[in-house]
Structures are given as C-alpha cells and as structure tokens.
Amino acid sequence: MTSVTNLVQGTYKFELKVTDDSSAVGKDTLQVIVFPAPTISNRYVRVNLYGGTNPYNQDGWNNWNVTGSTNITSPGFKYSDGAISSINAVLSYTQGIGDNGASYGGTMCPAQVLRYATYSTASTRSLTIKGLNNSLTYDLEFYSSRLTTGNSTAIVVNGVKQTVVTDNNKSNSMAFTDVKPSNGQIVVSINKSAGTYCYL
C-alpha cells in the first residue's frame, strides 16, 4: 500500500487492490475522514484573597476570604467566563491579613487584588490547588506585595523556586508555566525568604 501523508480536512476514498501469488485479484474501498485539528483553548481561574471586607466585585474574579488560622478551604472557584470549575484550594496557615490601603495601586494585577495580603512569620506554609486534570498542564501566577520594607517571599512549585522582594511590590509577579498536577492537585510552597514575613 502506498503511503499517503499531509491530508487536509475532508473525506477521501482509496481503492485497495491486492494480488496474491496465484494472480488472484481482490479489491476494496477504504474511506478516510480527516477531521479538523482540535481547538486548544485556555481557561482562567482568577482569585482575590481578602479578609472579609471590600471584596473585588469584578466579573471574572473569585473572592476567597482567608481569615482564620489553619487549613483555610476556599469555595469552589468559577472560571473567568462564569462557568463552574472543579477547582478549589486550601491554604495551610495564615497569621493575619494585611491591608495595603485603597489607594495602594499596582500594575501586575488589578489594584484591588493587591490591597490585601495574607501574611505569616512561619518559615513555610502551603497552598494546595485541588480538582485539577492530570492530563493537562497549568500556568500559575502569584502576587506578593506589602506596604512594608525588609521582606522577601519565595514560591516553590514542583521544585522550581522564584523569589520576589515584597516591599511595595506592584509590578513583579511570580509565574510558573506547564505545571503538571499529581493526583489532581498542585502543592505550592510559600516560604519566608528574607525578613520577618512572607506574603501572598
């Protein structure tokens, strides 16, 4: 049989002709349907962490009240288009919520998202993102910013570490691409890198 390559979308018919060693001939028709390449689309889950007041009331964003102390579980998140996702998250610990003020501003994300930060003096804590699809990869972006000086926060995802100085940080996010979940989840380590506090 002759090899056929580079077929575009459509329906093709091929006549197969086979001759055996006694010169007998057999024929058949093979129909091949080439479908269009699957569309790969990105979906976004955007989450604002806050302390229970002044949520970010903007379409496409989820608000997660992270007041509490340990194992703070989020509600189920929606995609930015309003559809329900299977994703939620658990923050292992928060010591408190810092308010940068309504006029704090910022360029790496909406200013209201930078207004509040969960903080901790612990050397490390974790954010577990659940309900993920093991056959997909995920891009993650984190914001760490506080109206103080002398602190840095490190984020570690699947062994990859990024660090940012959090002092009045309004433009430097930490982004991770093509992250593979394990058992439907990604565990993010939030570490104190320098100073007294780590922020998210």
C-alpha positions in Angstrom: 0.0 0.0 0.0 1.3 3.5 -0.9 1.8 5.9 2.0 -0.4 8.9 2.0 0.5 12.0 4.0 -0.4 15.6 4.5 -4.2 15.2 4.0 -6.3 18.3 4.7 -9.7 18.2 6.3 -12.2 16.3 4.2 -13.3 12.8 3.1 -11.1 10.6 1.0 -11.8 7.2 -0.8 -8.9 4.9 -1.7 -9.2 1.8 -3.8 -7.2 -1.1 -2.4 -6.0 -3.7 -4.9 -4.3 -6.9 -3.7 -2.8 -9.6 -5.9 -1.8 -12.9 -4.4 0.9 -15.3 -5.6 -1.6 -17.2 -7.8 -2.5 -13.9 -9.6 -5.9 -13.7 -7.9 -7.0 -10.1 -7.5 -9.0 -8.6 -4.7 -10.3 -5.0 -4.4 -11.8 -3.0 -1.7 -12.6 0.7 -1.0 -11.3 2.5 2.1 -12.9 5.7 3.2 -10.8 8.1 5.3 -12.3 11.1 7.1 -9.8 13.8 8.2 -11.3 15.9 11.0 -10.1 19.4 11.9 -7.4 19.7 14.5 -8.8 20.0 18.0 -9.0 23.6 19.3 -6.8 24.2 22.3 -8.3 26.9 24.5 -7.1 28.5 27.7 -9.4 28.9 30.7 -8.6 31.1 33.6 -9.4 31.0 37.3 -8.6 34.3 38.9 -8.7 34.6 42.7 -8.6 37.6 45.1 -7.5 36.8 48.6 -9.0 39.2 51.2 -10.1 39.5 54.8 -13.9 39.5 54.6 -14.4 43.2 53.7 -14.0 45.0 50.4 -14.2 42.1 48.1 -13.1 42.7 44.5 -16.5 42.8 42.8 -15.4 42.4 39.2 -16.7 39.8 36.7 -14.2 37.1 36.1 -12.7 37.1 39.7 -13.3 34.8 42.7 -13.1 36.2 46.2 -11.6 34.0 48.9 -11.9 35.1 52.5 -8.7 33.7 54.0 -9.3 34.8 57.6 -8.8 32.0 60.1 -5.7 30.2 61.1 -5.1 26.7 59.6 -6.4 24.7 56.6 -8.5 27.5 55.2 -10.5 26.0 52.4 -11.8 28.0 49.5 -15.2 27.7 48.0 -15.4 26.1 44.5 -13.9 28.6 42.0 -15.5 29.8 38.8 -13.7 30.3 35.6 -13.3 33.8 34.4 -16.2 33.3 31.9 -18.6 32.5 34.9 -18.7 28.7 34.3 -18.3 26.4 37.3 -14.9 24.7 37.6 -13.9 21.7 39.7 -11.1 23.7 41.3 -10.7 24.8 44.9 -7.8 25.4 47.2 -6.5 25.0 50.8 -4.2 27.5 52.5 -2.4 25.7 55.3 -1.9 28.7 57.5 -2.4 32.4 57.8 -1.3 34.6 60.7 -3.4 37.6 59.5 -4.5 39.8 56.7 -2.6 43.0 55.9 -4.4 45.9 54.3 -2.2 48.0 51.9 -5.0 50.6 51.6 -7.5 51.5 48.9 -5.0 53.8 47.1 -2.1 51.3 47.1 -2.4 50.7 43.3 -0.3 48.3 41.2 0.2 47.2 37.6 0.8 43.4 37.8 -2.9 42.8 38.5 -5.9 44.9 39.4 -5.1 47.3 42.2 -7.9 45.9 44.4 -6.3 42.5 44.3 -3.1 43.9 45.7 -4.9 45.7 48.5 -4.9 42.7 50.9 -2.3 40.1 51.6 -2.3 37.0 53.8 0.9 37.0 55.9 2.9 34.7 58.1 6.1 34.7 60.2 6.4 30.9 59.7 9.3 29.8 57.6 7.0 28.0 55.2 3.3 27.2 54.5 1.5 25.6 51.6 -1.3 26.4 49.1 -2.8 23.2 47.7 -4.8 23.7 44.5 -7.2 20.8 44.0 -9.7 19.4 41.4 -7.2 19.6 38.6 -6.9 17.3 35.5 -3.8 15.2 35.5 -3.8 15.1 31.7 -3.5 18.9 31.4 -0.7 21.4 32.3 -1.4 24.6 34.2 0.1 28.1 34.3 0.2 29.7 37.7 0.8 33.4 38.6 1.2 34.7 42.2 1.3 38.2 43.6 3.3 39.0 46.8 3.1 42.6 47.9 3.1 44.6 51.1 3.4 48.2 52.3 6.4 47.4 54.4 10.1 47.0 54.0 12.7 44.3 54.5 10.8 41.2 53.4 11.0 38.7 50.5 8.8 35.8 49.7 9.8 32.6 47.8 7.3 30.4 45.9 8.2 26.9 45.1 6.2 24.8 42.6 7.3 21.3 41.6 10.8 22.0 42.7 11.0 25.3 40.8 11.7 28.4 43.0 11.1 32.0 42.4 11.7 34.8 44.9 10.4 38.4 45.0 11.1 41.4 47.2 7.7 42.2 48.6 8.4 45.8 49.7 5.8 48.0 47.9 6.0 45.4 45.0 3.4 46.5 42.4 4.9 45.1 39.2 6.8 41.8 39.8 4.7 38.6 39.9 5.9 35.1 40.1 4.8 32.9 37.1 5.1 29.2 36.5 4.3 27.5 33.2 3.3 24.0 32.1 2.9 22.7 35.7 1.7 19.1 35.9 -0.6 18.1 38.7 -0.2 14.9 40.7 -3.3 13.1 42.0 -5.4 16.1 40.7 -3.5 18.7 42.7 -0.6 21.1 42.8 1.1 21.9 46.1 2.6 25.3 46.2 5.2 26.2 49.0 5.1 29.7 50.2 8.4 30.5 52.1 9.8 33.4 54.1 13.0 34.3 52.1 14.2 37.4 54.0 12.9 39.5 56.8 10.1 38.7 59.2 7.1 38.0 56.9 6.0 36.1 53.8 3.0 37.5 51.8 0.6 36.2 49.2 
